[in-house]
């Protein structure tokens, strides 16, 4: 991931923490799975981020599971392509969705995530959290709930979660 190619939402670019966030998103990365050439941001879950995630969940801006994220991104992509065909305006390529991944998935799971990112990467950013699926599930949904992936699907919530990552450093 190159700094020049990552276009964050304008709300982040105009924030004083925007440059710091862009730097950490492009330098604190690791391969999505062993052997992958695809790098994702490696994030530590902190109290500010947890609060931002809970806020996004309470306002209906969180999608749970890879399958649901694929379905929603596919539908949005079809709608965007249709809108592009109807207008003569070139659409900007900015991040507007955020995938947060638990750190204990199988290689097959991360390969599926990589396929999703290759298809929708111009508007989707992924971060691999330093928590297992049960911890992520418990933080958001309650005890004994397994959550390997959530997608933040509203630009304002994406910005809040991303900025919470910059606050932790």
TIRO-2110 file (N, C-alpha, C; in Angstrom, 1 decimal):
// TIRO-2110
0.8, -1.2, 0.0, N, 1, A
0.0, 0.0, 0.0, CA, 1, A
0.9, 1.2, 0.0, C, 1, A
0.7, 2.1, -0.9, N, 2, A
1.5, 3.3, -1.0, CA, 2, A
0.7, 4.5, -0.5, C, 2, A
1.4, 5.4, 0.2, N, 3, A
0.8, 6.6, 0.7, CA, 3, A
0.0, 7.4, -0.3, C, 3, A
0.6, 7.5, -1.5, N, 4, A
0.0, 8.3, -2.6, CA, 4, A
-1.3, 7.7, -3.1, C, 4, A
-1.4, 6.3, -3.0, N, 5, A
-2.6, 5.7, -3.6, CA, 5, A
-3.7, 5.5, -2.6, C, 5, A
-3.5, 5.7, -1.3, N, 6, A
-4.5, 5.6, -0.3, CA, 6, A
-5.2, 6.9, -0.2, C, 6, A
-6.5, 7.0, -0.6, N, 7, A
-7.3, 8.2, -0.5, CA, 7, A
-8.3, 8.1, 0.6, C, 7, A
-8.0, 8.7, 1.8, N, 8, A
-8.9, 8.7, 2.9, CA, 8, A
-10.0, 9.6, 2.7, C, 8, A
-11.1, 9.5, 3.5, N, 9, A
-12.2, 10.4, 3.4, CA, 9, A
-11.7, 11.9, 3.7, C, 9, A
-12.4, 12.8, 3.0, N, 10, A
-12.0, 14.2, 3.2, CA, 10, A
-12.0, 14.7, 4.6, C, 10, A
-13.0, 14.1, 5.4, N, 11, A
-13.1, 14.5, 6.8, CA, 11, A
-11.8, 14.1, 7.6, C, 11, A
-11.1, 13.1, 7.2, N, 12, A
-9.8, 12.7, 7.8, CA, 12, A
-8.7, 13.5, 7.2, C, 12, A
-8.7, 13.8, 6.0, N, 13, A
-7.6, 14.6, 5.4, CA, 13, A
-7.6, 16.0, 6.0, C, 13, A
-8.8, 16.5, 6.3, N, 14, A
-8.8, 17.9, 6.9, CA, 14, A
-8.6, 17.9, 8.4, C, 14, A
-8.6, 16.7, 9.1, N, 15, A
-8.3, 16.6, 10.5, CA, 15, A
-6.9, 16.8, 10.8, C, 15, A
-6.5, 17.4, 11.9, N, 16, A
-5.1, 17.5, 12.3, CA, 16, A
-4.3, 16.2, 12.4, C, 16, A
-5.1, 15.1, 12.7, N, 17, A
-4.5, 13.8, 12.9, CA, 17, A
-4.4, 13.1, 11.6, C, 17, A
-4.9, 13.6, 10.5, N, 18, A
-5.0, 13.0, 9.2, CA, 18, A
-3.6, 12.5, 8.7, C, 18, A
-2.6, 13.3, 8.7, N, 19, A
-1.3, 12.9, 8.2, CA, 19, A
-0.7, 11.8, 9.0, C, 19, A
-0.8, 11.9, 10.3, N, 20, A
-0.3, 10.9, 11.2, CA, 20, A
-1.0, 9.5, 10.9, C, 20, A
-2.3, 9.6, 10.8, N, 21, A
-3.1, 8.4, 10.5, CA, 21, A
-2.7, 7.8, 9.1, C, 21, A
-2.5, 8.6, 8.1, N, 22, A
-2.1, 8.1, 6.8, CA, 22, A
-0.7, 7.4, 6.9, C, 22, A
0.2, 8.0, 7.7, N, 23, A
1.5, 7.4, 7.9, CA, 23, A
1.4, 6.0, 8.6, C, 23, A
0.6, 5.9, 9.7, N, 24, A
0.6, 4.6, 10.4, CA, 24, A
-0.2, 3.6, 9.5, C, 24, A
-1.2, 4.0, 8.8, N, 25, A
-1.9, 3.1, 8.0, CA, 25, A
-1.0, 2.4, 6.9, C, 25, A
0.0, 3.2, 6.4, N, 26, A
0.8, 2.7, 5.4, CA, 26, A
2.2, 2.1, 5.8, C, 26, A
2.5, 2.3, 7.1, N, 27, A
3.7, 1.8, 7.6, CA, 27, A
3.6, 0.6, 8.6, C, 27, A
2.5, 0.6, 9.3, N, 28, A
2.3, -0.4, 10.3, CA, 28, A
1.4, -1.5, 9.7, C, 28, A
2.0, -2.2, 8.8, N, 29, A
1.2, -3.2, 8.0, CA, 29, A
1.9, -4.6, 8.2, C, 29, A
1.1, -5.6, 7.8, N, 30, A
1.6, -7.0, 7.7, CA, 30, A
0.9, -7.7, 6.7, C, 30, A
1.4, -8.8, 6.2, N, 31, A
0.7, -9.6, 5.2, CA, 31, A
-0.6, -10.1, 5.7, C, 31, A
-1.6, -10.1, 4.9, N, 32, A
-3.0, -10.5, 5.3, CA, 32, A
-3.0, -11.9, 5.8, C, 32, A
-2.2, -12.8, 5.2, N, 33, A
-2.0, -14.1, 5.6, CA, 33, A
-0.6, -14.6, 5.2, C, 33, A
-0.1, -15.6, 5.8, N, 34, A
1.3, -16.0, 5.5, CA, 34, A
1.4, -16.3, 4.0, C, 34, A
2.3, -15.7, 3.4, N, 35, A
2.5, -15.9, 1.9, CA, 35, A
1.8, -14.9, 1.1, C, 35, A
0.9, -14.1, 1.6, N, 36, A
0.2, -13.1, 0.9, CA, 36, A
1.1, -11.9, 0.5, C, 36, A
0.9, -11.3, -0.6, N, 37, A
1.6, -10.1, -1.0, CA, 37, A
0.8, -8.9, -0.6, C, 37, A
-0.5, -9.1, -0.2, N, 38, A
-1.4, -8.1, 0.2, CA, 38, A
-1.2, -7.7, 1.6, C, 38, A
-0.8, -6.4, 1.9, N, 39, A
-0.6, -5.9, 3.2, CA, 39, A
-1.8, -5.2, 3.8, C, 39, A
-2.1, -5.4, 5.0, N, 40, A
-3.1, -4.7, 5.7, CA, 40, A
-2.6, -4.0, 7.0, C, 40, A
-3.3, -3.0, 7.5, N, 41, A
-2.9, -2.3, 8.7, CA, 41, A
-3.1, -3.3, 9.9, C, 41, A
-2.1, -3.3, 10.8, N, 42, A
-2.1, -4.1, 12.0, CA, 42, A
-2.5, -3.1, 13.1, C, 42, A
-3.6, -3.3, 13.7, N, 43, A
-4.1, -2.4, 14.7, CA, 43, A
-4.3, -3.0, 16.1, C, 43, A
-4.0, -2.2, 17.1, N, 44, A
-4.3, -2.6, 18.5, CA, 44, A
-5.6, -2.0, 18.9, C, 44, A
-6.4, -2.9, 19.5, N, 45, A
-7.7, -2.4, 19.9, CA, 45, A
-7.5, -1.6, 21.2, C, 45, A
-8.0, -0.4, 21.3, N, 46, A
-7.9, 0.5, 22.4, CA, 46, A
-9.2, 0.9, 22.9, C, 46, A
-9.3, 1.5, 24.1, N, 47, A
-10.7, 1.9, 24.6, CA, 47, A
-11.4, 3.0, 23.7, C, 47, A
-10.6, 3.9, 23.1, N, 48, A
-11.2, 4.9, 22.2, CA, 48, A
-11.8, 4.2, 21.0, C, 48, A
-11.1, 3.2, 20.4, N, 49, A
-11.6, 2.5, 19.3, CA, 49, A
-12.8, 1.7, 19.7, C, 49, A
-12.7, 1.0, 20.8, N, 50, A
-13.9, 0.2, 21.3, CA, 50, A
-15.1, 1.1, 21.4, C, 50, A
-15.0, 2.3, 22.0, N, 51, A
-16.1, 3.2, 22.1, CA, 51, A
-16.7, 3.6, 20.7, C, 51, A
-15.8, 3.9, 19.8, N, 52, A
-16.2, 4.2, 18.4, CA, 52, A
-16.9, 3.1, 17.7, C, 52, A
-16.4, 1.8, 17.9, N, 53, A
-17.1, 0.7, 17.4, CA, 53, A
-18.5, 0.4, 18.0, C, 53, A
-18.6, 0.6, 19.3, N, 54, A
-19.9, 0.4, 19.9, CA, 54, A
-20.8, 1.5, 19.5, C, 54, A
-20.4, 2.7, 19.3, N, 55, A
-21.2, 3.8, 18.8, CA, 55, A
-21.7, 3.5, 17.4, C, 55, A
-20.8, 3.0, 16.5, N, 56, A
-21.2, 2.6, 15.2, CA, 56, A
-22.2, 1.5, 15.2, C, 56, A
-22.0, 0.5, 16.1, N, 57, A
-23.0, -0.6, 16.2, CA, 57, A
-24.3, -0.1, 16.7, C, 57, A
-24.3, 0.8, 17.6, N, 58, A
-25.6, 1.3, 18.2, CA, 58, A
-26.4, 2.1, 17.2, C, 58, A
-25.7, 2.7, 16.2, N, 59, A
-26.4, 3.5, 15.2, CA, 59, A
-26.6, 2.7, 13.9, C, 59, A
-26.4, 1.4, 13.9, N, 60, A
-26.7, 0.5, 12.8, CA, 60, A
-25.7, 0.6, 11.6, C, 60, A
-24.5, 1.0, 11.9, N, 61, A
-23.5, 1.2, 10.9, CA, 61, A
-22.4, 0.1, 10.8, C, 61, A
-22.7, -1.1, 11.4, N, 62, A
-21.8, -2.2, 11.5, CA, 62, A
-22.5, -3.4, 10.8, C, 62, A
-21.7, -4.0, 9.9, N, 63, A
-22.2, -5.3, 9.2, CA, 63, A
-21.3, -6.4, 9.7, C, 63, A
-21.9, -7.5, 10.2, N, 64, A
-21.1, -8.6, 10.7, CA, 64, A
-21.0, -9.7, 9.7, C, 64, A
-19.9, -10.2, 9.5, N, 65, A
-19.5, -11.4, 8.8, CA, 65, A
-19.0, -11.1, 7.4, C, 65, A
-18.2, -11.9, 6.9, N, 66, A
-17.6, -11.8, 5.5, CA, 66, A
-18.7, -11.9, 4.5, C, 66, A
-19.6, -12.8, 4.7, N, 67, A
-20.7, -13.0, 3.7, CA, 67, A
-21.6, -11.8, 3.6, C, 67, A
-21.9, -11.2, 4.7, N, 68, A
-22.8, -10.0, 4.6, CA, 68, A
-22.0, -8.8, 4.0, C, 68, A
-20.8, -8.7, 4.4, N, 69, A
-20.0, -7.6, 3.8, CA, 69, A
-19.8, -7.8, 2.3, C, 69, A
-19.6, -9.0, 1.8, N, 70, A
-19.5, -9.3, 0.4, CA, 70, A
-20.8, -8.9, -0.3, C, 70, A
-21.9, -9.3, 0.3, N, 71, A
-23.3, -9.0, -0.3, CA, 71, A
-23.5, -7.5, -0.4, C, 71, A
-23.2, -6.8, 0.6, N, 72, A
-23.5, -5.4, 0.7, CA, 72, A
-22.5, -4.6, -0.3, C, 72, A
-21.3, -5.0, -0.3, N, 73, A
-20.3, -4.3, -1.2, CA, 73, A
-20.7, -4.6, -2.7, C, 73, A
-21.1, -5.8, -2.9, N, 74, A
-21.5, -6.2, -4.3, CA, 74, A
-22.7, -5.3, -4.8, C, 74, A
-23.7, -5.2, -3.9, N, 75, A
-24.9, -4.4, -4.2, CA, 75, A
-24.5, -2.9, -4.4, C, 75, A
-23.7, -2.4, -3.5, N, 76, A
-23.2, -1.0, -3.6, CA, 76, A
-22.5, -0.8, -4.9, C, 76, A
-21.6, -1.8, -5.3, N, 77, A
-20.8, -1.7, -6.5, CA, 77, A
-21.7, -1.6, -7.7, C, 77, A
-22.7, -2.5, -7.8, N, 78, A
-23.7, -2.5, -8.9, CA, 78, A
-24.4, -1.1, -9.0, C, 78, A
-24.8, -0.6, -7.8, N, 79, A
-25.4, 0.7, -7.8, CA, 79, A
-24.5, 1.8, -8.3, C, 79, A
-23.2, 1.8, -7.8, N, 80, A
-22.3, 2.8, -8.2, CA, 80, A
-22.0, 2.7, -9.7, C, 80, A
-21.9, 1.5, -10.3, N, 81, A
-21.6, 1.4, -11.7, CA, 81, A
-22.8, 1.9, -12.5, C, 81, A
-24.0, 1.7, -12.1, N, 82, A
-25.2, 2.2, -12.7, CA, 82, A
-25.3, 3.7, -12.7, C, 82, A
-25.0, 4.3, -11.5, N, 83, A
-24.9, 5.7, -11.4, CA, 83, A
-23.9, 6.3, -12.3, C, 83, A
-22.7, 5.7, -12.4, N, 84, A
-21.6, 6.2, -13.2, CA, 84, A
-22.0, 6.2, -14.7, C, 84, A
-22.7, 5.1, -15.1, N, 85, A
-23.2, 5.1, -16.5, CA, 85, A
-24.2, 6.2, -16.8, C, 85, A
-24.9, 6.6, -15.9, N, 86, A
-26.0, 7.6, -16.1, CA, 86, A
-25.4, 9.0, -16.0, C, 86, A
-24.2, 9.2, -15.4, N, 87, A
-23.6, 10.6, -15.3, CA, 87, A
-22.3, 10.6, -16.1, C, 87, A
-21.9, 11.9, -16.4, N, 88, A
-20.7, 12.1, -17.0, CA, 88, A
-19.6, 12.4, -16.1, C, 88, A
-19.9, 12.4, -14.8, N, 89, A
-18.9, 12.8, -13.8, CA, 89, A
-18.0, 11.6, -13.3, C, 89, A
-16.7, 11.9, -13.3, N, 90, A
-15.8, 10.8, -12.9, CA, 90, A
-15.9, 10.7, -11.3, C, 90, A
-16.1, 9.5, -10.8, N, 91, A
-16.2, 9.3, -9.4, CA, 91, A
-14.8, 9.3, -8.8, C, 91, A
-14.7, 9.9, -7.6, N, 92, A
-13.4, 9.8, -6.9, CA, 92, A
-13.3, 8.5, -6.2, C, 92, A
-12.0, 8.0, -6.0, N, 93, A
-11.8, 6.7, -5.4, CA, 93, A
-11.2, 7.0, -4.0, C, 93, A
-12.2, 7.0, -3.0, N, 94, A
-11.8, 7.2, -1.6, CA, 94, A
-12.3, 6.1, -0.8, C, 94, A
-11.6, 5.9, 0.3, N, 95, A
-12.0, 4.9, 1.3, CA, 95, A
-13.3, 5.3, 1.9, C, 95, A
-14.3, 4.4, 1.9, N, 96, A
-15.6, 4.7, 2.5, CA, 96, A
-16.1, 3.6, 3.4, C, 96, A
-15.4, 2.5, 3.4, N, 97, A
-15.8, 1.3, 4.2, CA, 97, A
-14.5, 0.8, 4.9, C, 97, A
-14.7, 0.2, 6.0, N, 98, A
-13.6, -0.3, 6.8, CA, 98, A
-13.9, -1.7, 7.3, C, 98, A
-13.0, -2.7, 7.0, N, 99, A
-13.1, -4.0, 7.4, CA, 99, A
-12.2, -4.2, 8.6, C, 99, A
-12.7, -4.7, 9.7, N, 100, A
-11.9, -5.0, 10.9, CA, 100, A
-11.9, -6.5, 11.1, C, 100, A
-10.7, -7.1, 11.2, N, 101, A
-10.6, -8.6, 11.2, CA, 101, A
-10.0, -9.0, 12.5, C, 101, A
-10.6, -10.1, 13.0, N, 102, A
-10.0, -10.8, 14.2, CA, 102, A
-8.7, -11.4, 13.7, C, 102, A
-7.8, -11.7, 14.7, N, 103, A
-6.5, -12.1, 14.3, CA, 103, A
-6.3, -13.7, 14.4, C, 103, A
-7.4, -14.4, 14.5, N, 104, A
-7.3, -15.8, 14.7, CA, 104, A
-8.0, -16.6, 13.6, C, 104, A
-8.2, -16.1, 12.5, N, 105, A
-8.9, -16.8, 11.4, CA, 105, A
-8.0, -17.7, 10.7, C, 105, A
-8.6, -18.6, 9.9, N, 106, A
-7.9, -19.6, 9.1, CA, 106, A
-7.4, -18.9, 7.9, C, 106, A
-6.3, -19.5, 7.3, N, 107, A
-5.8, -18.9, 6.0, CA, 107, A
-6.9, -18.8, 5.0, C, 107, A
-7.8, -19.7, 4.9, N, 108, A
-8.8, -19.7, 3.9, CA, 108, A
-9.7, -18.4, 4.0, C, 108, A
-10.0, -18.1, 5.3, N, 109, A
-10.8, -16.9, 5.6, CA, 109, A
-10.0, -15.6, 5.1, C, 109, A
-8.8, -15.5, 5.4, N, 110, A
-8.0, -14.4, 5.0, CA, 110, A
-7.8, -14.3, 3.4, C, 110, A
-7.8, -15.5, 2.8, N, 111, A
-7.7, -15.5, 1.3, CA, 111, A
-9.0, -14.9, 0.8, C, 111, A
-10.2, -15.3, 1.4, N, 112, A
-11.5, -14.7, 0.9, CA, 112, A
-11.5, -13.2, 1.1, C, 112, A
-11.0, -12.8, 2.3, N, 113, A
-10.9, -11.3, 2.5, CA, 113, A
-10.1, -10.7, 1.5, C, 113, A
-8.9, -11.3, 1.1, N, 114, A
-8.1, -10.7, 0.1, CA, 114, A
-8.8, -10.6, -1.2, C, 114, A
-9.6, -11.6, -1.6, N, 115, A
-10.3, -11.5, -2.8, CA, 115, A
-11.3, -10.4, -2.8, C, 115, A
-12.0, -10.2, -1.7, N, 116, A
-12.9, -9.1, -1.5, CA, 116, A
-12.2, -7.7, -1.6, C, 116, A
-11.0, -7.6, -1.0, N, 117, A
-10.2, -6.4, -1.1, CA, 117, A
-9.7, -6.1, -2.5, C, 117, A
-9.4, -7.1, -3.2, N, 118, A
-8.9, -6.9, -4.6, CA, 118, A
-10.1, -6.4, -5.5, C, 118, A
-11.3, -6.8, -5.2, N, 119, A
-12.4, -6.4, -6.0, CA, 119, A
-12.9, -5.0, -5.6, C, 119, A
-12.8, -4.7, -4.3, N, 120, A
-13.4, -3.4, -3.8, CA, 120, A
-12.4, -2.5, -3.1, C, 120, A
-11.1, -2.8, -3.2, N, 121, A
-10.1, -2.1, -2.5, CA, 121, A
-10.0, -0.6, -2.7, C, 121, A
-10.5, -0.1, -3.8, N, 122, A
-10.5, 1.3, -4.0, CA, 122, A
-11.3, 2.1, -3.0, C, 122, A
-12.3, 1.4, -2.4, N, 123, A
-13.1, 2.1, -1.4, CA, 123, A
-13.2, 1.4, -0.1, C, 123, A
-12.4, 0.3, 0.1, N, 124, A
-12.5, -0.5, 1.3, CA, 124, A
-11.1, -0.6, 1.9, C, 124, A
-10.9, -0.3, 3.1, N, 125, A
-9.6, -0.5, 3.8, CA, 125, A
-9.8, -1.6, 4.9, C, 125, A
-8.8, -2.4, 5.1, N, 126, A
-8.9, -3.5, 6.1, CA, 126, A
-7.8, -3.3, 7.1, C, 126, A
-8.2, -3.7, 8.4, N, 127, A
-7.2, -3.6, 9.5, CA, 127, A
-7.4, -5.0, 10.2, C, 127, A
-6.3, -5.6, 10.6, N, 128, A
-6.3, -6.8, 11.3, CA, 128, A
-6.0, -6.4, 12.8, C, 128, A
-7.0, -6.7, 13.6, N, 129, A
-6.9, -6.3, 15.0, CA, 129, A
-6.1, -7.4, 15.8, C, 129, A
-5.6, -6.9, 16.9, N, 130, A
-4.8, -7.9, 17.8, CA, 130, A
-5.7, -8.6, 18.8, C, 130, A
-6.9, -9.0, 18.4, N, 131, A
-7.8, -9.7, 19.3, CA, 131, A
-8.3, -10.9, 18.5, C, 131, A
-8.7, -11.9, 19.3, N, 132, A
-9.3, -13.1, 18.7, CA, 132, A
-10.8, -12.9, 18.4, C, 132, A
-11.5, -13.8, 17.7, N, 133, A
-12.9, -13.6, 17.3, CA, 133, A
-13.8, -13.6, 18.5, C, 133, A
-13.5, -14.3, 19.6, N, 134, A
-14.4, -14.3, 20.7, CA, 134, A
-14.3, -13.0, 21.5, C, 134, A
-13.1, -12.4, 21.6, N, 135, A
-12.9, -11.1, 22.2, CA, 135, A
-13.6, -10.0, 21.5, C, 135, A
-13.5, -10.0, 20.1, N, 136, A
-14.1, -9.0, 19.3, CA, 136, A
-15.7, -9.2, 19.4, C, 136, A
-16.1, -10.4, 19.4, N, 137, A
-17.6, -10.6, 19.6, CA, 137, A
-18.1, -10.2, 20.9, C, 137, A
-17.4, -10.5, 22.0, N, 138, A
-17.8, -10.1, 23.3, CA, 138, A
-17.8, -8.6, 23.5, C, 138, A
-16.8, -7.9, 22.9, N, 139, A
-16.8, -6.4, 23.0, CA, 139, A
-18.0, -5.8, 22.4, C, 139, A
-18.5, -6.4, 21.3, N, 140, A
-19.6, -5.7, 20.6, CA, 140, A
-20.9, -6.4, 20.8, C, 140, A
-21.0, -7.7, 20.9, N, 141, A
-22.3, -8.4, 20.9, CA, 141, A
-22.6, -9.1, 22.2, C, 141, A
-21.6, -9.4, 23.1, N, 142, A
-21.9, -10.1, 24.3, CA, 142, A
-21.1, -11.4, 24.4, C, 142, A
-21.1, -12.0, 25.5, N, 143, A
-20.3, -13.2, 25.8, CA, 143, A
-20.6, -14.4, 24.8, C, 143, A
-19.6, -15.1, 24.5, N, 144, A
-19.7, -16.3, 23.6, CA, 144, A
-20.2, -16.1, 22.2, C, 144, A
-19.9, -14.9, 21.7, N, 145, A
-20.3, -14.5, 20.3, CA, 145, A
-19.0, -14.5, 19.5, C, 145, A
-18.9, -15.2, 18.5, N, 146, A
-17.8, -15.3, 17.6, CA, 146, A
-17.9, -14.3, 16.5, C, 146, A
-16.9, -13.4, 16.3, N, 147, A
-17.0, -12.4, 15.2, CA, 147, A
-15.6, -12.3, 14.6, C, 147, A
-15.4, -12.8, 13.4, N, 148, A
-14.2, -12.7, 12.7, CA, 148, A
-14.0, -11.4, 11.9, C, 148, A
-15.1, -10.9, 11.5, N, 149, A
-15.0, -9.7, 10.6, CA, 149, A
-16.2, -8.8, 10.9, C, 149, A
-16.0, -7.5, 10.9, N, 150, A
-17.1, -6.5, 10.9, CA, 150, A
-16.7, -5.5, 9.8, C, 150, A
-17.7, -4.9, 9.2, N, 151, A
-17.5, -3.9, 8.3, CA, 151, A
-18.2, -2.6, 8.8, C, 151, A
-17.5, -1.5, 8.9, N, 152, A
-18.1, -0.3, 9.2, CA, 152, A
-18.6, 0.3, 7.8, C, 152, A
-19.9, 0.5, 7.7, N, 153, A
-20.4, 0.9, 6.4, CA, 153, A
-21.0, 2.3, 6.2, C, 153, A
-20.5, 3.2, 7.1, N, 154, A
-21.0, 4.6, 6.9, CA, 154, A
-19.7, 5.4, 7.1, C, 154, A
-19.6, 6.4, 6.2, N, 155, A
-18.3, 7.2, 6.1, CA, 155, A
-18.0, 7.9, 7.4, C, 155, A
-19.0, 8.4, 8.1, N, 156, A
-18.7, 9.1, 9.4, CA, 156, A
-18.2, 8.2, 10.4, C, 156, A
-18.8, 7.0, 10.5, N, 157, A
-18.3, 6.0, 11.5, CA, 157, A
-16.9, 5.5, 11.1, C, 157, A
-16.7, 5.3, 9.8, N, 158, A
-15.4, 4.9, 9.3, CA, 158, A
-14.3, 5.9, 9.8, C, 158, A
-14.6, 7.2, 9.7, N, 159, A
-13.7, 8.3, 10.1, CA, 159, A
-13.5, 8.2, 11.6, C, 159, A
-14.5, 8.0, 12.4, N, 160, A
-14.4, 8.0, 13.8, CA, 160, A
-13.5, 6.8, 14.2, C, 160, A
-13.7, 5.7, 13.6, N, 161, A
-12.9, 4.5, 14.0, CA, 161, A
-11.5, 4.7, 13.6, C, 161, A
-11.3, 5.2, 12.4, N, 162, A
-9.9, 5.4, 11.9, CA, 162, A
-9.2, 6.5, 12.8, C, 162, A
-9.8, 7.5, 13.1, N, 163, A
-9.2, 8.5, 14.0, CA, 163, A
-8.9, 8.0, 15.4, C, 163, A
-9.7, 7.1, 15.8, N, 164, A
-9.5, 6.4, 17.1, CA, 164, A
-8.2, 5.6, 17.1, C, 164, A
-7.8, 5.1, 15.9, N, 165, A
-6.5, 4.4, 15.8, CA, 165, A
-5.4, 5.4, 15.9, C, 165, A
-5.5, 6.6, 15.4, N, 166, A
-4.5, 7.6, 15.5, CA, 166, A
-4.3, 8.1, 16.9, C, 166, A
-5.4, 8.1, 17.7, N, 167, A
-5.4, 8.6, 19.1, CA, 167, A
-4.6, 7.6, 19.9, C, 167, A
-4.5, 6.4, 19.6, N, 168, A
-3.8, 5.4, 20.4, CA, 168, A
-2.3, 5.5, 20.3, C, 168, A
-1.8, 6.2, 19.3, N, 169, A
-0.4, 6.3, 19.1, CA, 169, A
0.2, 7.6, 19.5, C, 169, A
END
